[in-house]
Amino acid sequence: MFENHPDGFLRHLRRPIGYREPALRVADFRQISRFQWDPGQLRTQGERCMDCGIPTCMAGCPIGNIIPDWNDLVSRGAWREALARLHATNNFPEFTGYTCPAPCETACTLAINDDAVTIKDIERAIVDRGWEAGWIRPQPPSQRTGKQVAVVGSGPAGLAAAQQLNRAGHRVTVFERDDAIGGLMRYGIPDFKFPKEQVARRVQQLHDEGIKFRSGVTVGEDLSIDELKGQFDAVCLAIGARRPRDVPVPGRDLAGVLFGMEYLCAENRHQAGEPLHARMNAQGQRVIVLGGGDTGADCVATAHRQGAQSVVQISINARLPDVRQPDNPWPGSPQIHRQNYALQEGGEEAFSLNVVAFLDQDQDGKVDALELERVDWGRDDQGRRTEKLVLEAGIVMPTERVLIAIGFEGPEASCLNDARLTLTPRHTLKADVRKMTPVPGVFVAGDAGRGQSLVVWAIGEGRDVARQIDLWLMGESRLPASLQTAYPPLPPRGL
C-alpha cells in the first residue's frame, strides 16, 4: 500500500472540512459542521498519510482504529472498503467523527513539525458516504446461542456492547431510564454538534439486527439487579457517570443556578418538540458558565442560540500557553490554549477564577452576581491542584444565569441500590480485570467503570465488555480483543 503517493504529505497542505461560518451557524440549531464535503479533497487529504512505519495515530486512538489503512483506501477512492475497515474497530464512526476531540491527530507523525492528517474529517466522510450509499445495513447473526443478556444504559458503551453481543448470537435487551434510546448522545450533546437522526438510524439498525429496547425503566428502582439476573444470563451496566460535580458555596440554592447537563438536556428535548421551561431559557440574560471543558463549551453555544445578552466561560485553572512547552513533547496531546468552537461564535473566557459565593443582592431569591477570587494553584507531581494562593479577592461579576459544567463524579444513585455494587476511591463501579463486578455475571462498561471520558473510550469499553461477557457465557469468543493490547493509550500529560 501507499506506493502511488509516498510524498503526499509534501505535496498537499492540510485542508479540513471545517465548520460553517460562526455568524451564520449561531443563528440556528442546525449542525455546525459543513454539510457538504468534496470527495476529491478528502482523497487528497488521505494521500497526506505518511505510512510512517509506527502508526502513532493508532496509539493515540483509544480504540486502535486502523487509521493508515482507511486513509490509504480513501486516497484511492475505495470508500466501501474504507468503511469496512473503519467498522472493524468502531461500531459507530459517526459518533466519533462528529464529537471526538481527535487525539489521533495530535499523535500523527506529521504533527511533530507540521499539520496533522485530517483523520477525523476522513472518518466522518467515510461513514457519511456509507449511509448515503446504503452500504450500512442490519447484520443479524446467522444463528443464536440461546443465551440472553441485559444491557443497562443506551449510551455509546451500552449500544456498542449490545451490537457486539448480538452479533455473537446472544439475545440482547437494552434498558434505558429516559424516554428515548441514545443516552447522552441523544440528550446530552446539542443537536447542532451531533444531529439526532444519527442516533435514530443506528438504533433502527440495531433493532433490525434483533436487539430489543425498553425505555423508561430505571434499574435499581423499577427492576433490581437480582430480578435482571433471574431473567438474563448476564448483565452489563453501562450507566454512565452522570452525577455532576457541584459548587457547594453560599447561595448555591438560588434560582438561576443550574447544572450544565440539566440545561443541555432541556434544550435538546425542546429541539425534539417539547416545551422549554422558562428557567432553562437564557434569552436576554447575562450567562456565566463554570467549567472550561466540552460541556461548558456546549452550554456557551446553547446560550448564544437562545439569545443570551452575554456569555462568559470561566475556568478555575490558568490559561494554557499558546505553544507546546518542553515538558509536553509529541506525541502527547498538546497542552496549549485553543479557542473552542462556542467562543468563536462570541462570548468571553476567563481563567484562574474560583467561585466564593452566588449572590442575591436584591433579595428576590434569584442569583444576580457571582463573587470570585483570582487564584494561583500549587500542583503535585501528577499535575493535580493542591494549595491555593489568592491573588485578588472580592471580584463581583453580574449574572442572571449560572451553569455549572465542571465535570462528573460517578454513577447516579438509582442503579446503586444494591449493597454488592460498590464504588472505588475514584467513584467508579468496582470490577475485576474481566470487568465483572462483585456480583457474578454482572459486568460494567463505559464511564461507570473508568470515570468520565470520551465517546470513543465508551465505544471501546462496550466492545471490550462484550468480549468478556461472551467469554464468560461460552468459554471462548470470536469477538475481537481490544487493539489497545497492542497499542496502549498515550499517558495524559500536564493536567
Secondary structure, 3 states (H helix, E strand, C coil): CCCCCCCHHHHCCCCCCCECCHHHHCCCCCCCECCCCCHHHHHHHHHCCCCCCCCHHHHHCCCCCCHHHHHHHHHCCCHHHHHHHHHCCCCCHHHHHHHCCCHHHHHCHHHHCCCCCCHHHHHHHHHHHHHHHCCCCCCCCCCCCCCEEEEECCCHHHHHHHHHHHHCCCEEEEEECCCCCCCHHHHCCCCCCCCCHHHHHHHHHHHHCCCEEEECCCECCCECHHHHHHHCCEEEECCCCCCECCCCCCCCCCECEEEHHHHHHHHHHHHCCCCCCHHHCCCCCEEEEECCCHHHHHHHHHHHHHCCCEEEEECCCCCCCCCCCCCCCCCCCCCCCCCCHHHHCCCEEECCEEEEEEECCCCCCECCEEEEEEEEEEECCCCCEEEEEEEEEEEEEECCEEEECCCECCCCHHHHCCCCCCECCCCCECCCCCCECCCCCEEECCHHHHCCCCHHHHHHHHHHHHHHHHHHHHCCCCCCCCHHHCCCCCCCCCC
